[in-house]
């Protein structure tokens, strides 16, 4: 089965702790993206990567970090510097470094208390 | 950069009727406009998209229209069914400063009443 997997589906952390969200794809896509979704709002771009070992900040990168060491993996770390980390996090990928036809994973709901 | 506005935020229609969701965008250079459907607790699913070289695209009960002059595009769902109930997002490609990314609208919660 080809697709994007995110794990875990639900994640709970205490305030002040860093947490890493996993995103893996076997679609052979070059580009990968991380979005944040808050209730009643659209998707906001955190980071994106168009090629291995390269990534760019999106609109709300503060308090987050990423790495892209492998084509199929794009983990997101939510650091303790992120003031409001509780949200639904979505990973997406697309072909050839372009934006066309982005495909999303099932998401991870992070709750920080 | 690109800005996308989506209306309405909620829409309720009777089963069998049509639903229309509208979006406007700010960057006239934008050339790709997808629509996503998101069911509760799941990731968005691409349902239809349109490029700036066409004015309309259809896929069974779903259609998207694009007016480049007015910088708006719309999603049309005909003969609505209960399974069409979901949140729908429009998006536009952002080409600002060489960045290649999507900018999303705020979403429309569509409810189909039986």
Interface residues (C-beta under 8 A of the other chain):
Chain A: X4 X6 X31 X33 X40 X41 X42 X43 X44 X45 X48 X50 X56 X58 X90 X92 X97 X98 X99 X100 X101 X102 X103 X104 X105 X106 X107 X109
Chain B: X4 X6 X9 X32 X34 X36 X41 X42 X43 X44 X45 X46 X49 X89 X93 X94 X99 X100 X101 X102 X103 X104 X105 X106 X107
